Amino acid sequence: MTPAVDADLVILGGGLAGLTLAARLAREGSGRRIVVLEPRTAYQDDRSWCFWRPEQHDLSHLVSRSWKTWTFSDEMGVSIRHQVPGLTYQYIRGSDFYASAQADIAESAHVDLRLGLRAETVAAVPGGVRVETSAGSLLARQVIDSRPRAAQAMLYQSFVGLELEREHPFSFDPREVTLMGSLAADAEGLRFLYTLPLGPNRAIVEWTRFGTAPIARERLLSELDERLTGLGLADARRVRTEGGVLAMGLGRQTAPPIPGVLHAGNTGGALRAASGYGFLRIQRWAQLCTESLIAGRGALGHPAEPRVRRTFDRIFLQAVRAHPERTAEYFLALARGVAPAALVRFLSDGARPADYARIISSLPWTPFLAQVAAPAAFSPAPARPATTQTPTAETSVQR
Ligand SMILES: Cc1cc2nc3c(=O)[nH]c(=O)nc-3n(C[C@H](O)[C@H](O)[C@H](O)COP(=O)(O)OP(=O)(O)OC[C@H]3O[C@@H](n4cnc5c(N)ncnc54)[C@H](O)[C@@H]3O)c2cc1C
């Protein structure tokens, strides 16, 4: 006799992907029994999620800031300003997203978010998938696994950011986001500042580096400190810290797939290889997955990357790997040579053939042509999964 399942779907990890799906299923009332397992006992303000969208959309109630202008600049301070009529760069505070998803889940009798629980081994068994947890085991019909896992990647984007506040206004314009500021590169790779002004006296300032291996948080923090001193921000109060390592261009997984288990979120292919943006892609996946579950077809993984985009991103990342010292030049060429709307479409998965043509014609051809037929090159999987450090280590709140 087949044993009774404890849940139709168990979601491992209540981060962005797990909570987005669970909250959507809670709102849309699939009638299925869903369990989310999350080791954190409480959520903190550990992420700043940004993306380009028109002003009104289904998550606009969570957007706490939006900007009409975003800039790119080099180390000499030469700045390129971008705007797209009808689009803004929008910011959702991590804590607002978590609170909203938790409230949706709390309304549902079918969705159960279990905090303080860690998923351990997962195995296919007769009748479903057995999940061993830090507090007993569960039998599920299907499992979605969004836990970070070590994987080969073409490049790593390592970053750390501080939310800063002070009595007197900052010198930068609160109406403009610095998307890539003080862009520079050397043999190790690209580095730049990312600044989200949250008001005249409050801002998030992040320091990012691209490289073929993850970069230690302590080193990034010390480099960010130097930049803050240079910007006259050393005296600002540090409200909180955030950061992580994003794996760009994932290699094939060596672990064999487990029947009934799908991977989602960053480690399921949610991150755009060439950019590290994942928020909107996770929203789209959660919508498709919810529709499929409600239609009785079971859960879905992330859709496969269309061939043109996959190929373009591979060539781009390979050119960056082959000539890390030229990376700042590539990004500045894109900022100067591609119309803002086309660049946003490219970063947001909506590029048209003419956008690709413009992007190609603005980049130096030789280093990119050299990579067209070259096989993809990956760095070995790091000992710790990329994507994120453990949430508690990643978020330090200083008040
Ligand atoms: C600081 C930061 C800022 C970012 N900003 C942006 C942005 O502005 N725009 C954008 O598009 N993308 C951004 N990203 C990229 C991407 O959107 C995020 O990484 C996003 O959180 C990915 O969602 P996820 O569910 O895959 O991973 P996570 O949100 O990290 O969720 C994974 C979950 O798994 C849980 N977990 C770990 N181990 C276990 C276990 N054993 N059992 C059960 N659960 C476990 C973790 O606690 C965590 O909650 C950012 C990433 C980071 C790190």
The ligand as an SDF file (V2000), in Angstrom:
LIG
                    3D

 53 58  0  0  0  0  0  0  0  0999 V2000
   22.1540   40.8460   -1.1050 C   0  0  0  0  0  0  0  0  0  0  0  0
   21.5430   40.4670   -2.4290 C   0  0  0  0  0  0  0  0  0  0  0  0
   20.9370   41.4530   -3.1980 C   0  0  0  0  0  0  0  0  0  0  0  0
   20.3360   41.1020   -4.4250 C   0  0  0  0  0  0  0  0  0  0  0  0
   19.7580   42.0930   -5.1610 N   0  0  0  0  0  0  0  0  0  0  0  0
   19.1290   41.7750   -6.3110 C   0  0  0  0  0  0  0  0  0  0  0  0
   18.4720   42.7850   -7.0600 C   0  0  0  0  0  0  0  0  0  0  0  0
   18.5360   43.9790   -6.7260 O   0  0  0  0  0  0  0  0  0  0  0  0
   17.7700   42.4300   -8.1660 N   0  0  0  0  0  0  0  0  0  0  0  0
   17.7170   41.1350   -8.5810 C   0  0  0  0  0  0  0  0  0  0  0  0
   17.0510   40.8540   -9.5930 O   0  0  0  0  0  0  0  0  0  0  0  0
   18.3700   40.1440   -7.9140 N   0  0  0  0  0  0  0  0  0  0  0  0
   19.0730   40.4380   -6.8040 C   0  0  0  0  0  0  0  0  0  0  0  0
   19.7290   39.4420   -6.1030 N   0  0  0  0  0  0  0  0  0  0  0  0
   19.7610   38.0890   -6.6940 C   0  0  0  0  0  0  0  0  0  0  0  0
   18.5320   37.2120   -6.3350 C   0  0  0  0  0  0  0  0  0  0  0  0
   17.3320   37.8850   -6.6220 O   0  0  0  0  0  0  0  0  0  0  0  0
   18.5600   36.8290   -4.8770 C   0  0  0  0  0  0  0  0  0  0  0  0
   19.7410   36.1310   -4.5900 O   0  0  0  0  0  0  0  0  0  0  0  0
   17.3730   35.9780   -4.4080 C   0  0  0  0  0  0  0  0  0  0  0  0
   17.3470   36.0010   -2.9990 O   0  0  0  0  0  0  0  0  0  0  0  0
   17.4290   34.5390   -4.9090 C   0  0  0  0  0  0  0  0  0  0  0  0
   16.3740   33.8190   -4.3550 O   0  0  0  0  0  0  0  0  0  0  0  0
   16.5430   32.3000   -3.8900 P   0  0  0  0  0  0  0  0  0  0  0  0
   15.2560   31.8850   -3.3310 O   0  0  0  0  0  0  0  0  0  0  0  0
   17.1900   31.5180   -4.9560 O   0  0  0  0  0  0  0  0  0  0  0  0
   17.6460   32.3550   -2.7370 O   0  0  0  0  0  0  0  0  0  0  0  0
   17.4440   32.8650   -1.2460 P   0  0  0  0  0  0  0  0  0  0  0  0
   16.5490   34.0340   -1.2210 O   0  0  0  0  0  0  0  0  0  0  0  0
   18.8210   33.0390   -0.6990 O   0  0  0  0  0  0  0  0  0  0  0  0
   16.7210   31.6380   -0.5260 O   0  0  0  0  0  0  0  0  0  0  0  0
   17.3510   30.4150   -0.2640 C   0  0  0  0  0  0  0  0  0  0  0  0
   16.7770   29.9530    1.0630 C   0  0  0  0  0  0  0  0  0  0  0  0
   17.2320   28.6360    1.3540 O   0  0  0  0  0  0  0  0  0  0  0  0
   17.3320   28.5660    2.7570 C   0  0  0  0  0  0  0  0  0  0  0  0
   18.1140   27.3990    3.1520 N   0  0  0  0  0  0  0  0  0  0  0  0
   19.4530   27.2630    3.2230 C   0  0  0  0  0  0  0  0  0  0  0  0
   19.7690   26.0290    3.6740 N   0  0  0  0  0  0  0  0  0  0  0  0
   18.6000   25.3810    3.8780 C   0  0  0  0  0  0  0  0  0  0  0  0
   18.2670   24.0880    4.3500 C   0  0  0  0  0  0  0  0  0  0  0  0
   19.1960   23.1820    4.6790 N   0  0  0  0  0  0  0  0  0  0  0  0
   16.9580   23.7510    4.4320 N   0  0  0  0  0  0  0  0  0  0  0  0
   15.9830   24.6240    4.0970 C   0  0  0  0  0  0  0  0  0  0  0  0
   16.2550   25.8650    3.6510 N   0  0  0  0  0  0  0  0  0  0  0  0
   17.5470   26.2310    3.5400 C   0  0  0  0  0  0  0  0  0  0  0  0
   17.9770   29.8930    3.1260 C   0  0  0  0  0  0  0  0  0  0  0  0
   17.8440   30.1760    4.5080 O   0  0  0  0  0  0  0  0  0  0  0  0
   17.2220   30.8420    2.2350 C   0  0  0  0  0  0  0  0  0  0  0  0
   16.0950   31.3870    2.8680 O   0  0  0  0  0  0  0  0  0  0  0  0
   20.3650   39.7540   -4.8940 C   0  0  0  0  0  0  0  0  0  0  0  0
   21.0180   38.8000   -4.1250 C   0  0  0  0  0  0  0  0  0  0  0  0
   21.5980   39.1390   -2.9120 C   0  0  0  0  0  0  0  0  0  0  0  0
   22.3280   38.0710   -2.1290 C   0  0  0  0  0  0  0  0  0  0  0  0
  1  2  1  0
  2  3  1  0
  2 52  2  0
  3  4  2  0
  4  5  1  0
  4 50  1  0
  5  6  2  0
  6  7  1  0
  6 13  1  0
  7  8  2  0
  7  9  1  0
  9 10  1  0
 10 11  2  0
 10 12  1  0
 12 13  2  0
 13 14  1  0
 14 15  1  0
 14 50  1  0
 15 16  1  0
 16 17  1  0
 16 18  1  0
 18 19  1  0
 18 20  1  0
 20 21  1  0
 20 22  1  0
 22 23  1  0
 23 24  1  0
 24 25  2  0
 24 26  1  0
 24 27  1  0
 27 28  1  0
 28 29  2  0
 28 30  1  0
 28 31  1  0
 31 32  1  0
 32 33  1  0
 33 34  1  0
 33 48  1  0
 34 35  1  0
 35 36  1  0
 35 46  1  0
 36 37  1  0
 36 45  1  0
 37 38  2  0
 38 39  1  0
 39 40  1  0
 39 45  2  0
 40 41  1  0
 40 42  2  0
 42 43  1  0
 43 44  2  0
 44 45  1  0
 46 47  1  0
 46 48  1  0
 48 49  1  0
 50 51  2  0
 51 52  1  0
 52 53  1  0
M  END
$$$$
